[in-house]
């Protein structure tokens, strides 16, 4: 079972998946859990502080979450490790999902 922590700060939603992998095994549940929570939101920060690996299914789940947000909404990534940042860069999704060292930086950007 996938556990996700939600926190709200100044109208922004911080989403923290409490899993080590966002992959084919966890991405569908992540999408199903998070998408309703982000409906109508303009800013969502996904903290990957517990996530050490992301695959194509995880990336697709992040795209689905963004699509579930308000038009023009922004999904920002916090706490991504070097491998996840490299994956985002190699797929050019770093242009869609700006990455920050921590959630506070992501909220202030």
N, C-alpha and C positions, 0 to 999 in steps of 0.2 A: 504494500500500500504506500502510495506517495503522500508525503506530508509537505505542506506548503505553509509558510508563515506569511501573513499579510500585516502590514503596518501602514497607517496613513499619516502623512506629514504635509501640512500646508496644502492640502488638496491633491497631493501626489500620492500614488500608491506604490509602496515598496513590496515586492514579491520575492520571497526567498525560498526556493525549493530546497528541502532538507534531504537531499540525496547526493551521492557522489558522482552519479552519471545521469546526464540528460540524453537518453538514447532511445532506441526502439522499444525498450522495456518500460521506460518511464514517461516518454514524451506524450503519448496519447492521453494519459491521465493528467499530466501537467496541463496540456491544452484544455481538456474538459473542465478542470478545476479553476484555471486562471481566466479563461476567456470570459465567462460571465461576470467575474469580478472587475474586469477592466472596461466593460461596456460603458461608453460615454466618457471615458477618462481622456484627458489631454496629455498627461504625463505619468508614465509608469517606469519605475526602476526595477530591473530584475537583478537581484544580488546573487551572484554565483559563488558566494563564499564557501559553500559546502561542495560545490560541483567541481570535479577534477577532469571530467571528460564530457565532450559533447560530440554527437555524430550528426549526420544529415537529418535524422528524425528530430533531434533536438533543435536544430536550426529551423526546420519547418514548423515546429511548435512555436518558436519565437515569432516567426513571420505570421502565423495564425493569430497569435495574441495581439500583435500590432494591428492586424486587420480587424480585430474585434473592438479596437479603441475608437474614440471619436475621430471623425475626419480631420486630418492634419495633426493627429496626436503623435507623440514621440515616445519611443521605447528606448531607454538607456540601460546599458549594462554596467554593473559595478562588481568589483572583486573577481574579475575573470583572471585565471592564471595564464601564464605565457602561452601554453598550448592552445587554449581556447581563443585567446587574442590572435594567435597566428592563423587559426582556422577561420575566424571572422575576416581577417585580412585577405587570406587566399581565396575566399569566396566573395570578396568585396562587400560582404554584409557589414563590415565595419563602417561603411558609408551610410548604412541604414540604421545601425545600432551603435551610437557613440559609446565608447568604453571609458570608464573612469576607475580610479584607484579604489574609491569607496562610495557608499550611497550618499554621504553628505556632499561630496564633490559633484556627483551626478545631479543632485537636487539643485545645487547652486549654479550650475552651468547655464 
